[in-house]
Amino acid sequence: MGLYDFTFYNLIARNAVCFGGQSAWLEVDSDKSLTFLQVKKMIDRLAFGLQTTGIKKGDRIGILAKNSLEYFLLYGAAAALGAILLPINWRLSAEEIKYNLKDCLPDALFADTAYQDLVKGLKSDLPSVKSYYTFKDQGGGFHGFDDLMNNTGQFEAEDVSNNDGFVIIHTAAVEGKPRGALLSHGNLVCAGLHLNHCFHLTEKDVHLNFLPLFHVGGLFMVISSFLAGALNVNMSKFDVEKAVELIETKKVTLFFDFSPILASILEQQEKTGQDIKSLRAVMGLDTPETIEKYQHVTGGTFYSIYGQTETTGLATMGQYNDRPGSAGKMVPLGEIRLVDDYDRPIPNGEVGEITMKGPLVFKGYWNLPEETAHTFREGWHHTGDLGRFDEDGFLWYAGRKAEKELIKPGGENVYPAEVEKIILQHPAVEKVVVFGVPDPKWKEGIKAVCRLKSNEKLEAQELIQFVGERIARYKKPQYVEFISDFPSLEDGTPDRTKIKDLYGGT
């Protein structure tokens, strides 16, 4: 660790001194509370335990679990050893989970009780995994988490730098294959500093953490709160009744929102009359109606944002009221340039691809040097997203480039090509186009427009179920339309633009 480095573990050690006796983490399920000093001591013991099993710098540690204290401790222990954490999206299908694990070859794999049977079924396909662990009841080939904690915590420090890889988060599948985005310690500490700056966080703040820790948004919110000395109140999963209760009783001041989370909280508050006026800052993506209702009810501020996993979740942000509908302005330590298809800069007011440089840009895609080089061409990270700047420097999101079209139901990333590939496996379907449509609950829904083969019959719900059984259920279409006159281009491929124009309504 160099003189000028500051890793996530350095942050843990710093806070143990600056905020030692203050509450750092409250586990809602068990009502267990830990101070910043206690968190560091537990991380040190876990790091020692992992080190004695052979985990070293650069090794991957997989985790398939809901949010928990143990999950957070693994981030800290991995940081201490220079290991790379591989958090797996538990919403994925077994095949998708297997792909992500095999892609990164973890040396150890942690699974909470709910996913042990799934992991057992994958063991024969995971030869890299030397040890399996569970957070609670050991047995069945799983070692207990507590076995790693029974020590003095005197681990041997590794030489870990800002630029070393810290976490691999798989993004949505392109051409059927998810890509592992490698984020560094510097990426995540920088994201935390940006949110501290934006939210004016202090040790008096309380963050309600319900976004999954496999999601970059969940991760940077936890880190930014920890950085400020604030309290993280952790929910294993979102439950609206419990969330509103916690906002009232714990005086929660901030959280990250994806539609329909905020709307459900406001509906619950309206029904019960509970006090949620402590909420002073909510960041994320939602409808104007929900945002304005939140600000009216609480007096708090909604912060708009644009980013992606590859930019550590941040590229622009700002107060919603400054320019409603925009994604805010460039973050302090990030430069955005809009370019045309030939990577030439375009003037304000025109739509172009969003490219970015700065310390928030990820290190690259795991084991995909060609894709990484293409993404980083001309010395800029190419997001595949389109946008325009207005005369005051606010960014207005304008969708995805045609070859990287993306649908975002409830904040998740879904590529149409991945869904189309599954739908075409159904024996009754001849052609399909999948695209995003407005949705009152998820803000953006998934629609499939299909043509069936001659003399075939198929119900929409049957096709939806077919898709949900083969990939993550959040990727299944909410809307299906069968048509006989299927617009095509001269080469016989679907005319996507015309189909979306004709059938873009739900």
C-alpha positions as CSV (number, residue, x, y, z in Angstrom):
1,M,0.0,0.0,0.0
2,G,1.7,3.2,-1.2
3,L,2.0,6.5,0.5
4,Y,-0.7,8.0,-1.7
5,D,-3.2,5.2,-1.7
6,F,-6.5,5.1,0.1
7,T,-8.5,1.9,-0.2
8,F,-11.8,0.8,1.2
9,Y,-9.9,-0.9,4.0
10,N,-8.2,2.4,4.8
11,L,-11.7,3.9,5.1
12,I,-12.6,1.2,7.6
13,A,-9.5,1.9,9.7
14,R,-10.0,5.6,9.5
15,N,-13.6,5.5,10.7
16,A,-12.7,3.2,13.6
17,V,-10.6,6.1,15.0
18,C,-12.8,9.0,13.9
19,F,-16.2,7.5,14.9
20,G,-15.1,4.5,17.0
21,G,-18.0,4.4,19.5
22,Q,-20.7,5.6,17.2
23,S,-23.3,3.3,15.6
24,A,-22.2,2.2,12.1
25,W,-24.5,-0.6,11.2
26,L,-28.0,-1.7,12.3
27,E,-29.2,-5.1,11.2
28,V,-32.9,-4.9,11.0
29,D,-33.6,-8.7,10.9
30,S,-31.7,-9.3,14.1
31,D,-31.8,-5.8,15.7
32,K,-28.0,-6.1,16.1
33,S,-26.1,-2.9,16.2
34,L,-22.3,-2.4,15.7
35,T,-20.1,0.6,16.2
36,F,-17.4,1.6,13.7
37,L,-14.7,0.1,15.9
38,Q,-16.6,-3.1,16.2
39,V,-17.0,-3.3,12.5
40,K,-13.2,-2.9,12.0
41,K,-12.4,-5.6,14.5
42,M,-14.8,-8.1,12.8
43,I,-13.4,-7.3,9.4
44,D,-9.9,-7.9,10.7
45,R,-10.9,-11.3,12.1
46,L,-12.6,-12.2,8.9
47,A,-9.6,-11.1,6.8
48,F,-7.3,-13.3,9.1
49,G,-9.7,-16.3,8.7
50,L,-9.8,-16.0,4.9
51,Q,-6.0,-15.5,4.7
52,T,-5.4,-18.8,6.7
53,T,-7.5,-20.6,4.1
54,G,-5.2,-19.4,1.3
55,I,-7.1,-16.3,0.0
56,K,-4.6,-13.8,-1.3
57,K,-4.4,-10.6,-3.4
58,G,-6.3,-10.9,-6.7
59,D,-8.3,-14.0,-5.7
60,R,-12.0,-13.8,-6.3
61,I,-14.6,-14.4,-3.5
62,G,-18.1,-15.1,-4.8
63,I,-21.2,-14.3,-2.7
64,L,-24.9,-15.2,-3.4
65,A,-27.0,-13.8,-0.6
66,K,-29.4,-11.1,0.5
67,N,-28.1,-8.0,2.2
68,S,-26.6,-8.7,5.6
69,L,-23.9,-7.6,8.0
70,E,-21.8,-10.6,6.8
71,Y,-22.1,-9.4,3.3
72,F,-20.7,-6.0,4.2
73,L,-17.9,-7.6,6.3
74,L,-16.9,-9.6,3.3
75,Y,-16.4,-6.4,1.3
76,G,-14.2,-5.1,4.1
77,A,-12.2,-8.3,4.4
78,A,-11.7,-8.6,0.6
79,A,-10.4,-5.0,0.6
80,A,-7.9,-5.8,3.4
81,L,-6.5,-8.7,1.5
82,G,-6.6,-7.2,-2.0
83,A,-9.0,-9.9,-3.0
84,I,-11.9,-9.2,-5.5
85,L,-15.5,-9.6,-4.4
86,L,-17.8,-11.2,-6.9
87,P,-21.4,-10.4,-5.8
88,I,-24.0,-12.4,-7.7
89,N,-27.5,-11.1,-8.5
90,W,-29.8,-13.6,-6.8
91,R,-32.6,-12.7,-9.1
92,L,-30.9,-14.5,-12.0
93,S,-31.7,-18.0,-13.1
94,A,-29.4,-20.9,-12.1
95,E,-27.8,-21.0,-15.6
96,E,-27.1,-17.2,-15.4
97,I,-25.6,-17.5,-12.0
98,K,-23.4,-20.4,-13.1
99,Y,-22.2,-18.3,-16.1
100,N,-21.2,-15.4,-13.9
101,L,-19.3,-17.7,-11.5
102,K,-17.5,-19.6,-14.2
103,D,-16.6,-16.3,-15.9
104,C,-14.6,-15.1,-12.9
105,L,-13.4,-18.4,-11.3
106,P,-13.8,-17.6,-7.6
107,D,-11.6,-19.4,-5.0
108,A,-14.3,-19.3,-2.3
109,L,-18.1,-19.0,-2.5
110,F,-20.5,-17.8,0.2
111,A,-24.2,-18.5,0.0
112,D,-26.9,-17.8,2.6
113,T,-29.4,-20.4,3.5
114,A,-31.9,-19.6,0.8
115,Y,-29.4,-20.4,-2.0
116,Q,-27.5,-23.4,-0.6
117,D,-29.5,-25.9,-2.7
118,L,-29.0,-23.9,-5.8
119,V,-25.2,-23.8,-5.2
120,K,-25.1,-27.5,-4.4
121,G,-26.5,-28.1,-7.9
122,L,-23.7,-26.1,-9.5
123,K,-20.7,-27.5,-7.6
124,S,-19.7,-29.9,-10.4
125,D,-19.4,-26.9,-12.8
126,L,-17.3,-24.8,-10.4
127,P,-13.9,-26.5,-10.2
128,S,-12.2,-23.2,-9.1
129,V,-14.1,-23.1,-5.8
130,K,-12.0,-24.6,-3.1
131,S,-14.2,-23.8,-0.1
132,Y,-18.0,-23.2,0.3
133,Y,-19.3,-21.1,3.2
134,T,-22.7,-20.3,4.7
135,F,-23.6,-17.5,7.1
136,K,-25.7,-19.6,9.5
137,D,-26.1,-23.4,9.8
138,Q,-23.1,-25.2,8.4
139,G,-23.2,-28.7,6.9
140,G,-24.0,-30.2,3.6
141,G,-20.6,-29.3,2.3
142,F,-20.7,-25.7,3.6
143,H,-18.3,-24.3,6.3
144,G,-19.7,-21.9,8.9
145,F,-19.0,-18.2,8.7
146,D,-18.2,-18.2,12.4
147,D,-15.3,-20.6,11.8
148,L,-13.5,-17.8,9.9
149,M,-14.0,-15.4,12.8
150,N,-12.5,-17.4,15.7
151,N,-9.0,-15.7,15.7
152,T,-7.2,-12.6,16.9
153,G,-7.5,-10.6,13.7
154,Q,-3.8,-10.2,13.2
155,F,-3.8,-10.7,9.4
156,E,-0.8,-10.1,7.3
157,A,-1.3,-6.8,5.4
158,E,-1.2,-6.9,1.6
159,D,0.2,-4.2,-0.7
160,V,-3.2,-2.9,-2.1
161,S,-3.5,0.3,-4.1
162,N,-6.3,2.6,-5.2
163,N,-6.1,1.2,-8.7
164,D,-6.4,-2.5,-7.7
165,G,-9.6,-4.3,-8.6
166,F,-12.1,-4.5,-5.7
167,V,-15.4,-5.8,-7.1
168,I,-16.7,-7.4,-10.3
169,I,-20.4,-6.6,-11.1
170,H,-21.9,-8.2,-14.1
171,T,-23.8,-5.9,-16.4
172,A,-26.7,-6.8,-18.7
173,A,-26.0,-9.5,-21.4
174,V,-24.7,-8.3,-24.7
175,E,-25.1,-10.9,-27.4
176,G,-26.2,-13.3,-24.7
177,K,-23.1,-12.9,-22.5
178,P,-23.0,-10.8,-19.4
179,R,-19.8,-8.7,-19.0
180,G,-18.1,-8.4,-15.6
181,A,-17.3,-4.7,-14.9
182,L,-14.2,-4.5,-12.7
183,L,-14.4,-1.6,-10.2
184,S,-11.4,-0.4,-8.2
185,H,-11.0,0.8,-4.7
186,G,-10.5,4.3,-6.1
187,N,-13.7,4.1,-8.1
188,L,-15.8,3.4,-5.1
189,V,-14.1,5.8,-2.7
190,C,-14.5,8.5,-5.3
191,A,-18.2,7.7,-5.7
192,G,-18.6,7.9,-2.0
193,L,-17.0,11.3,-1.9
194,H,-19.2,12.6,-4.7
195,L,-22.4,11.5,-2.8
196,N,-21.0,13.1,0.4
197,H,-20.6,16.3,-1.5
198,C,-24.0,16.2,-3.2
199,F,-26.0,15.2,-0.1
200,H,-23.9,17.1,2.4
201,L,-23.8,14.0,4.5
202,T,-22.7,14.1,8.1
203,E,-22.4,11.6,11.0
204,K,-26.0,12.5,12.0
205,D,-27.5,11.0,8.8
206,V,-29.2,7.7,8.6
207,H,-29.2,5.7,5.4
208,L,-31.9,3.0,4.9
209,N,-30.2,0.3,2.9
210,F,-32.5,-1.9,0.9
211,L,-30.9,-1.9,-2.5
212,P,-29.1,-5.2,-3.0
213,L,-25.4,-5.1,-2.4
214,F,-24.7,-6.8,-5.7
215,H,-26.0,-3.5,-7.3
216,V,-23.6,-0.6,-7.8
217,G,-26.2,1.8,-6.4
218,G,-26.6,-0.2,-3.2
219,L,-22.8,-0.5,-2.8
220,F,-22.0,3.2,-3.3
221,M,-24.8,4.3,-1.0
222,V,-23.5,2.1,1.8
223,I,-19.9,3.3,1.2
224,S,-20.8,7.0,1.1
225,S,-22.8,6.7,4.3
226,F,-20.0,4.9,6.0
227,L,-17.5,7.5,4.7
228,A,-19.5,10.3,6.4
229,G,-19.7,8.4,9.7
230,A,-23.5,8.0,9.2
231,L,-25.6,5.0,10.3
232,N,-26.5,2.3,7.8
233,V,-29.8,0.7,8.6
234,N,-29.8,-2.6,6.7
235,M,-32.8,-4.5,5.3
236,S,-32.2,-7.9,3.8
237,K,-34.8,-7.0,1.2
238,F,-37.3,-4.2,0.6
239,D,-40.6,-4.4,2.5
240,V,-42.7,-1.2,2.3
241,E,-44.4,-1.6,5.7
242,K,-41.1,-2.2,7.5
243,A,-39.4,0.6,5.5
244,V,-41.9,3.2,6.5
245,E,-41.8,2.1,10.1
246,L,-38.0,2.4,10.0
247,I,-38.1,5.8,8.4
248,E,-40.3,7.0,11.3
249,T,-38.6,5.3,14.2
250,K,-34.9,5.6,13.1
251,K,-35.3,9.0,11.6
252,V,-34.0,7.9,8.2
253,T,-32.6,10.8,6.2
254,L,-31.8,9.3,2.8
255,F,-32.0,6.3,0.4
256,F,-31.6,5.4,-3.2
257,D,-34.8,5.0,-5.3
258,F,-35.9,3.0,-8.3
259,S,-39.5,3.1,-9.3
260,P,-41.8,1.9,-7.8
261,I,-40.1,2.1,-4.4
262,L,-40.7,5.7,-3.5
263,A,-44.3,5.6,-4.7
264,S,-45.1,2.6,-2.5
265,I,-43.5,4.3,0.5
266,L,-45.7,7.4,-0.1
267,E,-48.8,5.3,-0.5
268,Q,-48.1,3.4,2.8
269,Q,-47.5,6.7,4.6
270,E,-50.7,8.2,3.2
271,K,-52.6,5.1,4.5
272,T,-51.1,5.0,8.0
273,G,-50.2,8.6,8.6
274,Q,-46.7,7.8,9.8
275,D,-44.1,10.5,10.0
276,I,-41.5,10.4,7.2
277,K,-40.5,14.0,7.2
278,S,-37.0,13.1,8.3
279,L,-36.3,12.1,4.7
280,R,-34.3,15.0,3.4
281,A,-32.6,13.4,0.4
282,V,-33.7,10.7,-2.1
283,M,-31.6,10.0,-5.2
284,G,-32.5,7.9,-8.2
285,L,-35.0,7.5,-11.0
286,D,-38.7,8.0,-10.8
287,T,-41.7,9.8,-12.4
288,P,-42.3,13.5,-12.0
289,E,-45.6,12.9,-10.2
290,T,-43.9,10.7,-7.6
291,I,-40.9,13.0,-7.1
292,E,-43.1,16.1,-6.7
293,K,-45.4,14.3,-4.2
294,Y,-42.4,13.2,-2.1
295,Q,-41.0,16.7,-2.0
296,H,-44.4,18.1,-1.0
297,V,-45.0,15.5,1.7
298,T,-41.6,15.6,3.3
299,G,-40.1,18.9,2.3
300,G,-37.0,16.9,1.2
301,T,-35.0,17.1,-2.0
302,F,-35.0,14.6,-4.8
303,Y,-31.7,14.2,-6.7
304,S,-31.7,13.2,-10.3
305,I,-28.9,11.0,-11.6
306,Y,-27.4,9.5,-14.7
307,G,-24.7,6.7,-14.5
308,Q,-24.0,3.1,-15.2
309,T,-22.1,0.3,-13.5
310,E,-19.1,1.2,-15.6
311,T,-19.0,4.7,-14.2
312,T,-19.5,3.5,-10.6
313,G,-23.1,4.5,-10.9
314,L,-22.4,8.2,-11.3
315,A,-21.8,10.6,-14.2
316,T,-24.2,13.4,-13.6
317,M,-26.4,14.4,-10.7
318,G,-28.3,17.4,-9.4
319,Q,-31.4,18.6,-7.6
320,Y,-34.5,17.7,-9.5
321,N,-35.9,21.2,-9.0
322,D,-32.9,22.8,-10.7
323,R,-34.0,21.4,-14.1
324,P,-36.9,19.0,-13.9
325,G,-36.6,16.1,-16.4
326,S,-32.8,16.4,-16.8
327,A,-30.2,14.2,-15.2
328,G,-28.3,17.1,-13.6
329,K,-24.8,18.3,-14.4
330,M,-21.4,16.6,-14.7
331,V,-20.1,15.3,-11.3
332,P,-17.1,17.4,-10.0
333,L,-14.5,14.7,-11.0
334,G,-15.9,13.6,-14.3
335,E,-15.8,15.0,-17.8
336,I,-18.5,14.1,-20.3
337,R,-18.2,14.6,-24.0
338,L,-21.0,13.9,-26.5
339,V,-19.8,12.5,-29.8
340,D,-21.2,11.4,-33.2
341,D,-20.8,7.9,-34.7
342,Y,-17.3,8.9,-35.8
343,D,-16.3,10.0,-32.2
344,R,-16.3,13.6,-33.2
345,P,-17.5,16.1,-30.5
346,I,-20.9,17.6,-31.2
347,P,-22.2,21.0,-30.0
348,N,-24.7,21.6,-27.1
349,G,-28.2,21.0,-28.1
350,E,-27.5,18.0,-30.4
351,V,-27.9,14.4,-29.4
352,G,-24.8,12.2,-29.3
353,E,-23.2,9.3,-27.5
354,I,-22.3,10.0,-23.9
355,T,-18.5,9.4,-23.3
356,M,-16.7,10.0,-20.1
357,K,-13.3,10.1,-18.4
358,G,-12.2,10.5,-14.8
359,P,-11.7,8.5,-11.6
360,L,-15.2,7.0,-11.7
361,V,-14.6,5.1,-14.9
362,F,-14.2,1.4,-14.3
363,K,-11.0,-0.6,-15.0
364,G,-12.5,-2.7,-17.8
365,Y,-14.4,-5.9,-18.5
366,W,-13.1,-9.0,-16.9
367,N,-11.2,-11.1,-19.3
368,L,-12.5,-9.2,-22.3
369,P,-9.6,-7.1,-23.6
370,E,-11.0,-6.4,-27.0
371,E,-14.4,-5.2,-25.7
372,T,-12.6,-3.1,-23.1
373,A,-10.3,-1.5,-25.8
374,H,-13.4,-0.8,-28.0
375,T,-15.2,0.8,-25.0
376,F,-12.2,2.9,-24.1
377,R,-11.4,4.0,-27.7
378,E,-10.0,7.5,-28.2
379,G,-9.2,7.7,-24.5
380,W,-12.9,7.9,-23.5
381,H,-15.3,5.5,-22.0
382,H,-18.2,5.0,-24.4
383,T,-21.4,4.4,-22.5
384,G,-23.6,3.4,-25.5
385,D,-26.1,5.9,-24.1
386,L,-27.4,9.0,-26.0
387,G,-27.9,12.5,-24.5
388,R,-27.7,16.2,-25.1
389,F,-26.6,19.1,-23.1
390,D,-28.7,22.2,-22.9
391,E,-27.4,25.8,-22.8
392,D,-26.8,25.6,-19.1
393,G,-24.9,22.3,-19.1
394,F,-27.7,20.0,-17.9
395,L,-27.7,16.5,-19.4
396,W,-30.9,15.2,-21.0
397,Y,-30.9,11.4,-21.5
398,A,-32.0,10.4,-25.0
399,G,-32.0,6.6,-25.0
400,R,-29.5,4.0,-26.1
401,K,-27.6,3.6,-29.4
402,A,-29.4,1.2,-31.7
403,E,-26.8,-1.5,-31.3
404,K,-26.9,-1.2,-27.5
405,E,-30.6,-0.7,-26.9
406,L,-31.4,-1.2,-23.2
407,I,-34.6,-1.5,-21.2
408,K,-34.6,-0.5,-17.5
409,P,-37.6,-2.0,-15.6
410,G,-37.3,-0.9,-12.0
411,G,-33.7,0.1,-12.3
412,E,-32.5,-3.3,-13.7
413,N,-30.7,-3.6,-17.0
414,V,-32.3,-5.8,-19.7
415,Y,-31.0,-6.0,-23.3
416,P,-33.7,-6.8,-25.8
417,A,-31.5,-9.3,-27.7
418,E,-31.2,-11.5,-24.6
419,V,-35.0,-11.7,-24.2
420,E,-35.5,-12.2,-28.0
421,K,-33.1,-15.1,-27.9
422,I,-35.2,-16.9,-25.3
423,I,-38.5,-16.1,-27.0
424,L,-37.2,-17.6,-30.3
425,Q,-36.6,-20.9,-28.5
426,H,-40.3,-21.3,-28.2
427,P,-41.4,-23.7,-31.0
428,A,-44.4,-21.6,-31.9
429,V,-42.5,-18.3,-32.5
430,E,-41.1,-17.3,-35.8
431,K,-40.0,-13.7,-35.3
432,V,-39.9,-11.3,-32.4
433,V,-38.8,-7.7,-31.5
434,V,-38.5,-6.7,-27.9
435,F,-38.4,-3.1,-26.7
436,G,-39.2,-0.8,-23.8
437,V,-42.6,0.9,-23.3
438,P,-43.9,3.2,-20.6
439,D,-45.1,1.4,-17.5
440,P,-47.0,3.0,-14.6
441,K,-45.3,0.7,-12.0
442,W,-41.8,0.1,-13.3
443,K,-41.4,3.4,-15.3
444,E,-40.3,1.2,-18.2
445,G,-41.8,-2.1,-19.1
446,I,-40.8,-4.9,-21.5
447,K,-42.9,-5.6,-24.6
448,A,-42.5,-8.4,-27.1
449,V,-44.1,-8.2,-30.6
450,C,-44.2,-11.6,-32.1
451,R,-45.2,-13.4,-35.3
452,L,-46.1,-17.1,-34.8
453,K,-45.3,-19.9,-37.2
454,S,-48.0,-21.1,-39.6
455,N,-50.9,-22.9,-37.8
456,E,-49.4,-22.3,-34.4
457,K,-51.3,-20.8,-31.4
458,L,-49.9,-19.3,-28.3
459,E,-51.3,-17.3,-25.4
460,A,-49.4,-14.2,-24.1
461,Q,-49.3,-15.5,-20.5
462,E,-47.9,-18.8,-21.7
463,L,-45.0,-17.0,-23.5
464,I,-44.4,-14.8,-20.5
465,Q,-44.1,-17.9,-18.2
466,F,-41.8,-19.6,-20.8
467,V,-39.4,-16.7,-20.6
468,G,-39.6,-16.4,-16.8
469,E,-38.6,-20.0,-16.4
470,R,-35.4,-19.6,-18.5
471,I,-33.9,-16.3,-17.4
472,A,-34.3,-13.9,-14.5
473,R,-37.9,-13.2,-14.0
474,Y,-37.4,-9.4,-14.1
475,K,-36.4,-9.9,-17.8
476,K,-39.7,-11.5,-18.8
477,P,-42.0,-9.3,-20.9
478,Q,-45.0,-7.6,-19.2
479,Y,-46.7,-7.1,-22.5
480,V,-47.0,-9.4,-25.5
481,E,-48.6,-8.7,-28.9
482,F,-49.0,-11.2,-31.7
483,I,-49.2,-9.8,-35.2
484,S,-49.4,-11.4,-38.7
485,D,-48.1,-8.6,-40.8
486,F,-44.5,-8.3,-39.4
487,P,-42.6,-5.3,-40.9
488,S,-39.2,-6.4,-42.3
489,L,-36.2,-4.8,-44.0
490,E,-35.0,-5.8,-47.5
491,D,-32.7,-8.4,-46.0
492,G,-35.6,-10.1,-44.2
493,T,-34.6,-8.9,-40.7
494,P,-37.3,-7.2,-38.5
495,D,-37.8,-3.5,-39.1
496,R,-37.3,-2.5,-35.5
497,T,-38.0,1.2,-35.9
498,K,-41.3,0.6,-37.7
499,I,-42.4,-2.1,-35.3
500,K,-41.7,0.2,-32.3
501,D,-43.6,3.1,-34.1
502,L,-46.6,0.9,-34.8
503,Y,-46.8,-1.1,-31.5
504,G,-45.0,1.1,-29.0
505,G,-48.1,1.6,-26.9
506,T,-48.8,-1.1,-24.3
